[in-house]
Amino acid sequence: MRTPILVAFLGLSLVGCLVGDSGTPGTGDDDGSSPGGSNTGTDPGGSNTGTGTGTGSNTGTSTTPKVSVTVDKAAVSTELLTDNMVTVTVAGAGGFSGSVALAATAVDSGGAALAGWTVTLDKATVDLAANGTATAVATIKIPSDSAALAGTVKIAATSSLGVAESSSAVTVAKQLSISLTLNGADCIYPARTLGTVKVAQGTKVRWVNDSTANLTIHVNGGIQGLVHQPNATAPGAAYEQTVGSASGTSPDWYCHNRNDPGAVKPTADPVSNLQAVP
């Protein structure tokens, strides 16, 4: 009789151990209160993820201050006796603020200054707020008798960080255009063409009729290739002549409105001159 009772007692004890063992691992591994679950919240990887977001801010604060300069025209196509405008933009980045000095030069392919060409800036200095921008205008003047028909205009922006540069390539047609309009029967000449204008041999001179009536160009001689116009120029058209001889003489020229009933005799503003040069 004792044996059955002892077996029964041992059997109950074994069942209790199996339930406790199997229940304890189930609770520890499968629910959110397990050590694994707790470690997920405090895992260094999780902390590092948060730190990674902070690193983005650090990147922003460590950006290197910079100053850049750009021009709105990388290339300029023009002709003789012209003024050409180029807009210069100076920009700060990386928190830069301060004064930036501007300088402009016109040089040939070898870096030498171009004779007769001038470049002026309407501002010698611009002041930038943090990461701000400012603009200036450079005026490129091409002389009427320029021997150089190509060059580079360089813009230098000097700040506490050093020098930033930009440039425009300039090409010049060997021609000179004179726009003419009317005031009654009188021709109105551009101010830049009044007095003596020097032109080199091979230069094409274009008298452009920008009026609403026919115009005739009178040339009183003096330069080979420049002759009196045989027929009137219609509105929007041009009378073109090419300088042949660089004799140094100065022919008078003027225009009048052939179709104006009041212009029985040629009338004009004071005549202009063209002087040929070698």
C-alpha positions as YAML, in Angstrom:
chain: A
units: angstrom
residues:
- id: 1
  name: MET
  ca: [0.00, 0.00, 0.00]
- id: 2
  name: ARG
  ca: [2.84, 2.41, 0.69]
- id: 3
  name: THR
  ca: [4.27, 2.02, -2.73]
- id: 4
  name: PRO
  ca: [1.25, 3.33, -4.64]
- id: 5
  name: ILE
  ca: [1.01, 6.37, -2.37]
- id: 6
  name: LEU
  ca: [4.68, 7.25, -2.85]
- id: 7
  name: VAL
  ca: [4.40, 6.94, -6.64]
- id: 8
  name: ALA
  ca: [1.38, 9.17, -6.68]
- id: 9
  name: PHE
  ca: [3.20, 11.82, -4.65]
- id: 10
  name: LEU
  ca: [6.24, 11.73, -6.89]
- id: 11
  name: GLY
  ca: [4.03, 11.94, -9.95]
- id: 12
  name: LEU
  ca: [2.42, 15.16, -8.70]
- id: 13
  name: SER
  ca: [5.81, 16.67, -7.96]
- id: 14
  name: LEU
  ca: [7.05, 16.02, -11.50]
- id: 15
  name: VAL
  ca: [4.01, 17.62, -13.08]
- id: 16
  name: GLY
  ca: [4.55, 20.78, -11.04]
- id: 17
  name: CYS
  ca: [8.16, 21.14, -12.21]
- id: 18
  name: LEU
  ca: [7.24, 20.76, -15.85]
- id: 19
  name: VAL
  ca: [4.54, 23.40, -15.72]
- id: 20
  name: GLY
  ca: [6.72, 25.83, -13.85]
- id: 21
  name: ASP
  ca: [9.64, 25.35, -16.24]
- id: 22
  name: SER
  ca: [7.55, 25.65, -19.35]
- id: 23
  name: GLY
  ca: [5.59, 28.64, -18.01]
- id: 24
  name: THR
  ca: [8.60, 30.62, -16.93]
- id: 25
  name: PRO
  ca: [10.37, 30.59, -20.37]
- id: 26
  name: GLY
  ca: [7.06, 31.45, -22.02]
- id: 27
  name: THR
  ca: [6.65, 34.51, -19.86]
- id: 28
  name: GLY
  ca: [10.27, 35.61, -20.26]
- id: 29
  name: ASP
  ca: [10.56, 35.27, -24.05]
- id: 30
  name: ASP
  ca: [7.15, 35.85, -25.56]
- id: 31
  name: ASP
  ca: [5.63, 38.89, -23.87]
- id: 32
  name: GLY
  ca: [6.67, 42.58, -23.86]
- id: 33
  name: SER
  ca: [7.91, 42.40, -20.27]
- id: 34
  name: SER
  ca: [10.77, 40.08, -21.15]
- id: 35
  name: PRO
  ca: [14.39, 41.19, -20.81]
- id: 36
  name: GLY
  ca: [14.57, 41.33, -24.58]
- id: 37
  name: GLY
  ca: [11.67, 43.80, -24.69]
- id: 38
  name: SER
  ca: [13.18, 45.97, -22.00]
- id: 39
  name: ASN
  ca: [16.52, 46.01, -23.76]
- id: 40
  name: THR
  ca: [14.92, 47.30, -26.94]
- id: 41
  name: GLY
  ca: [13.98, 50.53, -25.16]
- id: 42
  name: THR
  ca: [17.38, 51.08, -23.65]
- id: 43
  name: ASP
  ca: [19.48, 49.55, -26.42]
- id: 44
  name: PRO
  ca: [22.48, 51.70, -27.45]
- id: 45
  name: GLY
  ca: [21.38, 51.31, -31.01]
- id: 46
  name: GLY
  ca: [18.16, 53.10, -30.17]
- id: 47
  name: SER
  ca: [20.09, 55.86, -28.44]
- id: 48
  name: ASN
  ca: [22.41, 56.16, -31.41]
- id: 49
  name: THR
  ca: [19.44, 56.64, -33.68]
- id: 50
  name: GLY
  ca: [18.49, 59.71, -31.70]
- id: 51
  name: THR
  ca: [22.06, 60.91, -31.77]
- id: 52
  name: GLY
  ca: [22.05, 60.52, -35.54]
- id: 53
  name: THR
  ca: [19.30, 63.10, -35.80]
- id: 54
  name: GLY
  ca: [21.43, 65.44, -33.74]
- id: 55
  name: THR
  ca: [24.33, 64.85, -36.09]
- id: 56
  name: GLY
  ca: [22.27, 66.54, -38.83]
- id: 57
  name: SER
  ca: [22.31, 69.73, -36.77]
- id: 58
  name: ASN
  ca: [26.02, 69.41, -36.23]
- id: 59
  name: THR
  ca: [26.55, 69.15, -39.98]
- id: 60
  name: GLY
  ca: [24.69, 72.44, -40.50]
- id: 61
  name: THR
  ca: [26.74, 74.30, -37.93]
- id: 62
  name: SER
  ca: [30.03, 73.02, -39.32]
- id: 63
  name: THR
  ca: [29.48, 74.22, -42.93]
- id: 64
  name: THR
  ca: [32.47, 76.20, -44.18]
- id: 65
  name: PRO
  ca: [31.73, 79.91, -44.89]
- id: 66
  name: LYS
  ca: [32.04, 80.78, -48.56]
- id: 67
  name: VAL
  ca: [31.70, 83.72, -50.97]
- id: 68
  name: SER
  ca: [30.87, 83.22, -54.65]
- id: 69
  name: VAL
  ca: [30.54, 85.63, -57.57]
- id: 70
  name: THR
  ca: [28.63, 85.07, -60.83]
- id: 71
  name: VAL
  ca: [27.72, 87.10, -63.94]
- id: 72
  name: ASP
  ca: [24.44, 87.07, -65.84]
- id: 73
  name: LYS
  ca: [26.22, 86.87, -69.22]
- id: 74
  name: ALA
  ca: [28.93, 84.27, -69.70]
- id: 75
  name: ALA
  ca: [29.35, 85.60, -73.26]
- id: 76
  name: VAL
  ca: [28.79, 89.06, -74.75]
- id: 77
  name: SER
  ca: [28.52, 89.72, -78.51]
- id: 78
  name: THR
  ca: [28.78, 93.37, -79.44]
- id: 79
  name: GLU
  ca: [30.40, 95.86, -81.85]
- id: 80
  name: LEU
  ca: [32.62, 98.94, -81.83]
- id: 81
  name: LEU
  ca: [31.72, 102.11, -79.92]
- id: 82
  name: THR
  ca: [29.32, 100.42, -77.52]
- id: 83
  name: ASP
  ca: [28.56, 100.22, -73.80]
- id: 84
  name: ASN
  ca: [27.63, 96.73, -72.60]
- id: 85
  name: MET
  ca: [26.11, 95.94, -69.21]
- id: 86
  name: VAL
  ca: [26.79, 92.80, -67.17]
- id: 87
  name: THR
  ca: [25.11, 92.15, -63.81]
- id: 88
  name: VAL
  ca: [27.37, 90.76, -61.09]
- id: 89
  name: THR
  ca: [25.91, 88.76, -58.18]
- id: 90
  name: VAL
  ca: [27.88, 88.15, -54.97]
- id: 91
  name: ALA
  ca: [26.54, 85.51, -52.57]
- id: 92
  name: GLY
  ca: [27.55, 84.34, -49.11]
- id: 93
  name: ALA
  ca: [27.05, 80.82, -47.73]
- id: 94
  name: GLY
  ca: [27.85, 78.87, -44.58]
- id: 95
  name: GLY
  ca: [26.99, 81.84, -42.40]
- id: 96
  name: PHE
  ca: [29.36, 84.31, -44.06]
- id: 97
  name: SER
  ca: [28.63, 88.02, -43.58]
- id: 98
  name: GLY
  ca: [30.76, 91.07, -44.24]
- id: 99
  name: SER
  ca: [32.15, 93.40, -46.90]
- id: 100
  name: VAL
  ca: [33.25, 92.22, -50.32]
- id: 101
  name: ALA
  ca: [35.39, 94.44, -52.57]
- id: 102
  name: LEU
  ca: [34.80, 94.24, -56.34]
- id: 103
  name: ALA
  ca: [37.25, 94.84, -59.17]
- id: 104
  name: ALA
  ca: [36.93, 94.37, -62.95]
- id: 105
  name: THR
  ca: [39.49, 94.09, -65.75]
- id: 106
  name: ALA
  ca: [39.47, 93.43, -69.50]
- id: 107
  name: VAL
  ca: [42.29, 91.21, -70.74]
- id: 108
  name: ASP
  ca: [43.37, 89.35, -73.87]
- id: 109
  name: SER
  ca: [44.00, 85.61, -74.17]
- id: 110
  name: GLY
  ca: [47.43, 86.07, -72.62]
- id: 111
  name: GLY
  ca: [46.12, 87.98, -69.62]
- id: 112
  name: ALA
  ca: [47.37, 91.41, -70.77]
- id: 113
  name: ALA
  ca: [45.14, 94.47, -70.41]
- id: 114
  name: LEU
  ca: [43.25, 95.39, -73.58]
- id: 115
  name: ALA
  ca: [44.15, 98.86, -74.87]
- id: 116
  name: GLY
  ca: [41.19, 101.21, -75.00]
- id: 117
  name: TRP
  ca: [38.74, 98.83, -73.31]
- id: 118
  name: THR
  ca: [37.39, 99.97, -69.95]
- id: 119
  name: VAL
  ca: [35.24, 98.20, -67.38]
- id: 120
  name: THR
  ca: [33.59, 100.19, -64.61]
- id: 121
  name: LEU
  ca: [31.49, 98.99, -61.67]
- id: 122
  name: ASP
  ca: [28.66, 100.97, -60.14]
- id: 123
  name: LYS
  ca: [29.72, 99.61, -56.72]
- id: 124
  name: ALA
  ca: [33.26, 99.11, -55.49]
- id: 125
  name: THR
  ca: [32.08, 97.26, -52.36]
- id: 126
  name: VAL
  ca: [29.00, 95.29, -51.37]
- id: 127
  name: ASP
  ca: [27.99, 94.32, -47.82]
- id: 128
  name: LEU
  ca: [26.47, 90.90, -47.28]
- id: 129
  name: ALA
  ca: [24.21, 89.87, -44.43]
- id: 130
  name: ALA
  ca: [24.63, 86.28, -43.23]
- id: 131
  name: ASN
  ca: [24.13, 84.02, -46.27]
- id: 132
  name: GLY
  ca: [22.91, 87.08, -48.20]
- id: 133
  name: THR
  ca: [23.38, 88.29, -51.77]
- id: 134
  name: ALA
  ca: [24.13, 91.62, -53.44]
- id: 135
  name: THR
  ca: [24.43, 92.82, -57.04]
- id: 136
  name: ALA
  ca: [26.48, 95.33, -58.98]
- id: 137
  name: VAL
  ca: [26.57, 96.34, -62.65]
- id: 138
  name: ALA
  ca: [29.72, 96.26, -64.76]
- id: 139
  name: THR
  ca: [29.82, 98.48, -67.89]
- id: 140
  name: ILE
  ca: [32.15, 97.35, -70.66]
- id: 141
  name: LYS
  ca: [33.10, 100.14, -73.07]
- id: 142
  name: ILE
  ca: [34.50, 99.17, -76.49]
- id: 143
  name: PRO
  ca: [36.32, 101.98, -78.36]
- id: 144
  name: SER
  ca: [35.45, 102.82, -81.98]
- id: 145
  name: ASP
  ca: [38.96, 101.99, -83.23]
- id: 146
  name: SER
  ca: [39.71, 98.94, -81.11]
- id: 147
  name: ALA
  ca: [42.34, 96.66, -82.60]
- id: 148
  name: ALA
  ca: [41.21, 93.82, -80.33]
- id: 149
  name: LEU
  ca: [37.99, 92.10, -81.34]
- id: 150
  name: ALA
  ca: [37.91, 89.55, -78.52]
- id: 151
  name: GLY
  ca: [38.70, 89.60, -74.83]
- id: 152
  name: THR
  ca: [37.68, 88.46, -71.38]
- id: 153
  name: VAL
  ca: [36.19, 90.62, -68.65]
- id: 154
  name: LYS
  ca: [37.16, 89.31, -65.23]
- id: 155
  name: ILE
  ca: [35.34, 90.13, -62.01]
- id: 156
  name: ALA
  ca: [37.17, 89.61, -58.71]
- id: 157
  name: ALA
  ca: [35.34, 89.59, -55.36]
- id: 158
  name: THR
  ca: [37.72, 89.94, -52.40]
- id: 159
  name: SER
  ca: [36.55, 89.20, -48.85]
- id: 160
  name: SER
  ca: [38.10, 88.05, -45.58]
- id: 161
  name: LEU
  ca: [38.00, 84.54, -47.07]
- id: 162
  name: GLY
  ca: [40.11, 85.40, -50.10]
- id: 163
  name: VAL
  ca: [39.29, 86.07, -53.76]
- id: 164
  name: ALA
  ca: [36.43, 84.60, -55.82]
- id: 165
  name: GLU
  ca: [36.32, 85.21, -59.60]
- id: 166
  name: SER
  ca: [33.93, 85.08, -62.53]
- id: 167
  name: SER
  ca: [34.24, 86.17, -66.16]
- id: 168
  name: SER
  ca: [32.49, 87.02, -69.43]
- id: 169
  name: ALA
  ca: [33.91, 86.28, -72.87]
- id: 170
  name: VAL
  ca: [33.47, 89.29, -75.19]
- id: 171
  name: THR
  ca: [33.48, 89.18, -79.00]
- id: 172
  name: VAL
  ca: [33.34, 92.39, -81.07]
- id: 173
  name: ALA
  ca: [32.14, 92.76, -84.67]
- id: 174
  name: LYS
  ca: [34.31, 95.18, -86.66]
- id: 175
  name: GLN
  ca: [31.47, 97.54, -87.34]
- id: 176
  name: LEU
  ca: [30.03, 100.75, -85.97]
- id: 177
  name: SER
  ca: [26.28, 101.40, -86.07]
- id: 178
  name: ILE
  ca: [24.86, 104.93, -85.91]
- id: 179
  name: SER
  ca: [21.16, 105.10, -85.11]
- id: 180
  name: LEU
  ca: [19.39, 108.10, -86.69]
- id: 181
  name: THR
  ca: [15.99, 109.57, -85.86]
- id: 182
  name: LEU
  ca: [14.16, 112.75, -86.90]
- id: 183
  name: ASN
  ca: [12.96, 115.89, -85.20]
- id: 184
  name: GLY
  ca: [10.89, 117.49, -87.90]
- id: 185
  name: ALA
  ca: [13.28, 117.70, -90.87]
- id: 186
  name: ASP
  ca: [16.41, 117.48, -88.75]
- id: 187
  name: CYS
  ca: [18.36, 114.34, -88.00]
- id: 188
  name: ILE
  ca: [19.08, 113.48, -84.39]
- id: 189
  name: TYR
  ca: [22.49, 111.88, -83.87]
- id: 190
  name: PRO
  ca: [23.59, 109.71, -80.94]
- id: 191
  name: ALA
  ca: [25.70, 111.75, -78.52]
- id: 192
  name: ARG
  ca: [28.55, 109.23, -78.74]
- id: 193
  name: THR
  ca: [28.96, 109.95, -82.47]
- id: 194
  name: LEU
  ca: [29.11, 113.74, -82.27]
- id: 195
  name: GLY
  ca: [32.49, 115.28, -82.96]
- id: 196
  name: THR
  ca: [35.32, 113.13, -84.30]
- id: 197
  name: VAL
  ca: [34.94, 109.35, -84.15]
- id: 198
  name: LYS
  ca: [38.04, 107.32, -84.97]
- id: 199
  name: VAL
  ca: [37.55, 104.27, -87.20]
- id: 200
  name: ALA
  ca: [40.18, 101.74, -88.30]
- id: 201
  name: GLN
  ca: [40.67, 100.45, -91.81]
- id: 202
  name: GLY
  ca: [38.26, 97.64, -92.60]
- id: 203
  name: THR
  ca: [35.56, 98.94, -90.24]
- id: 204
  name: LYS
  ca: [32.01, 98.76, -91.53]
- id: 205
  name: VAL
  ca: [30.04, 101.94, -90.79]
- id: 206
  name: ARG
  ca: [26.27, 101.44, -90.63]
- id: 207
  name: TRP
  ca: [23.90, 104.42, -90.64]
- id: 208
  name: VAL
  ca: [20.65, 102.90, -89.36]
- id: 209
  name: ASN
  ca: [17.35, 104.63, -90.15]
- id: 210
  name: ASP
  ca: [15.32, 104.38, -86.94]
- id: 211
  name: SER
  ca: [12.85, 107.08, -88.04]
- id: 212
  name: THR
  ca: [9.51, 106.73, -89.82]
- id: 213
  name: ALA
  ca: [10.61, 108.45, -93.06]
- id: 214
  name: ASN
  ca: [13.30, 107.88, -95.68]
- id: 215
  name: LEU
  ca: [16.77, 109.27, -94.90]
- id: 216
  name: THR
  ca: [19.75, 110.09, -97.10]
- id: 217
  name: ILE
  ca: [23.33, 110.07, -95.80]
- id: 218
  name: HIS
  ca: [25.64, 112.74, -97.16]
- id: 219
  name: VAL
  ca: [29.41, 112.14, -96.99]
- id: 220
  name: ASN
  ca: [31.72, 114.91, -98.10]
- id: 221
  name: GLY
  ca: [34.69, 112.66, -98.82]
- id: 222
  name: GLY
  ca: [37.97, 112.26, -97.01]
- id: 223
  name: ILE
  ca: [38.10, 108.49, -96.42]
- id: 224
  name: GLN
  ca: [38.32, 105.92, -99.17]
- id: 225
  name: GLY
  ca: [35.26, 103.68, -99.09]
- id: 226
  name: LEU
  ca: [32.90, 106.21, -97.53]
- id: 227
  name: VAL
  ca: [30.79, 107.86, -100.24]
- id: 228
  name: HIS
  ca: [27.58, 109.87, -100.55]
- id: 229
  name: GLN
  ca: [24.48, 107.70, -100.48]
- id: 230
  name: PRO
  ca: [22.93, 107.45, -103.97]
- id: 231
  name: ASN
  ca: [19.43, 106.48, -102.76]
- id: 232
  name: ALA
  ca: [17.44, 107.12, -99.63]
- id: 233
  name: THR
  ca: [17.34, 104.56, -96.82]
- id: 234
  name: ALA
  ca: [13.89, 103.31, -95.86]
- id: 235
  name: PRO
  ca: [12.82, 103.12, -92.21]
- id: 236
  name: GLY
  ca: [14.39, 100.14, -90.48]
- id: 237
  name: ALA
  ca: [17.13, 99.78, -93.11]
- id: 238
  name: ALA
  ca: [20.80, 100.76, -92.99]
- id: 239
  name: TYR
  ca: [23.29, 102.43, -95.33]
- id: 240
  name: GLU
  ca: [26.60, 100.55, -95.01]
- id: 241
  name: GLN
  ca: [30.09, 101.57, -96.06]
- id: 242
  name: THR
  ca: [33.52, 100.09, -95.26]
- id: 243
  name: VAL
  ca: [36.55, 102.21, -94.42]
- id: 244
  name: GLY
  ca: [39.19, 101.54, -97.05]
- id: 245
  name: SER
  ca: [42.04, 103.95, -96.39]
- id: 246
  name: ALA
  ca: [43.54, 104.97, -93.09]
- id: 247
  name: SER
  ca: [44.61, 108.39, -94.32]
- id: 248
  name: GLY
  ca: [43.77, 110.21, -91.11]
- id: 249
  name: THR
  ca: [41.37, 112.65, -92.81]
- id: 250
  name: SER
  ca: [38.01, 113.57, -91.30]
- id: 251
  name: PRO
  ca: [35.04, 113.64, -93.68]
- id: 252
  name: ASP
  ca: [31.91, 115.51, -92.70]
- id: 253
  name: TRP
  ca: [28.69, 113.57, -92.91]
- id: 254
  name: TYR
  ca: [25.06, 114.29, -92.13]
- id: 255
  name: CYS
  ca: [21.60, 113.11, -93.06]
- id: 256
  name: HIS
  ca: [18.35, 114.70, -94.15]
- id: 257
  name: ASN
  ca: [14.78, 113.61, -94.75]
- id: 258
  name: ARG
  ca: [14.39, 113.62, -98.54]
- id: 259
  name: ASN
  ca: [10.61, 113.05, -98.34]
- id: 260
  name: ASP
  ca: [9.83, 115.88, -95.93]
- id: 261
  name: PRO
  ca: [7.95, 118.57, -97.94]
- id: 262
  name: GLY
  ca: [9.47, 121.27, -95.75]
- id: 263
  name: ALA
  ca: [13.03, 120.18, -96.53]
- id: 264
  name: VAL
  ca: [13.47, 121.99, -99.84]
- id: 265
  name: LYS
  ca: [17.12, 122.24, -98.93]
- id: 266
  name: PRO
  ca: [18.94, 119.59, -96.87]
- id: 267
  name: THR
  ca: [18.68, 120.40, -93.20]
- id: 268
  name: ALA
  ca: [20.52, 118.69, -90.42]
- id: 269
  name: ASP
  ca: [21.93, 119.02, -86.96]
- id: 270
  name: PRO
  ca: [25.62, 119.98, -86.77]
- id: 271
  name: VAL
  ca: [27.56, 117.51, -88.87]
- id: 272
  name: SER
  ca: [29.60, 114.67, -87.40]
- id: 273
  name: ASN
  ca: [33.08, 113.54, -88.40]
- id: 274
  name: LEU
  ca: [34.79, 110.23, -88.98]
- id: 275
  name: GLN
  ca: [38.55, 110.02, -88.79]
- id: 276
  name: ALA
  ca: [40.37, 107.00, -90.24]
- id: 277
  name: VAL
  ca: [43.29, 105.64, -88.22]
- id: 278
  name: PRO
  ca: [45.84, 102.88, -88.97]
...
